Amino acid sequence: MIIVPIKENESIDKALKKFKKKFERTGVVRELRRRQAFEKPSIARRQEIIHARYLDQLKRENTL
């Protein structure tokens, strides 16, 4: 359960913004989207390798 402490005289909009930020950090929505479709382990591993190559390429471009 997410608990958002609200100060006295704090607007509902600010409290709602805090709640949304905390909820996003938990990663619930991201996990639900990931679980909607099954992904074979071999394909998941391939995507990890492609992403790692991409990040390595970005790091090399920044160091030059």
N, C-alpha and C positions, 0 to 999 in steps of 0.2 A: 504494500500500500504506500502510495506517495503522500507525504505530509508536507504541506506548504505553510510555514508560519506567516501569519499576517500581522503586520504592525497596526497599531491604532491609527485611524485616519488614512489608511492606505486604500487606494481605489481597487475595485474589483478587477479592472483591466490589468493592473500591475500584478495582482495575485494570479490571474489567469495566465499571464505571460510567464511567470515563474513556474507555474504548474506545467505548462507546455514544454518549457526548456528541460525541466527535470524528467518529464515523460520521454522526451526525445533521447536524452542521455541513456535511458535504460535500454534502448534498442529493441523494444517490443515490436514496433511496426516493421522494422527492418527484418527481424527474425520471422515474422508472419509472412512477409513477402517472399523470403527465401524458401520457406517451407511449402509454398503454394504448388510448386512443381518439383518433381524429383529430378535430381541431377546425378548422373553416374559419377562415381569417385574418380574415374580416369579423366572425365571432362573437367571436373572441379580442379584436379591437379594441373591439367593443361592450362586452365585459366590462371592459376597461381603462378605458373612459370612465365606465362606471357606478361602478367602484371609485374613480376620481378624484373624481367628484361626491360620493360618500359621504365620502371623506376631507376634502374641502373643507368639507362641511357640518359635520363634527365639529370642524374647526378654528374655524369661525365660531361654533359654540355655546360653545366654550371661551373665546373672546376676549370674549364678551358678559358 
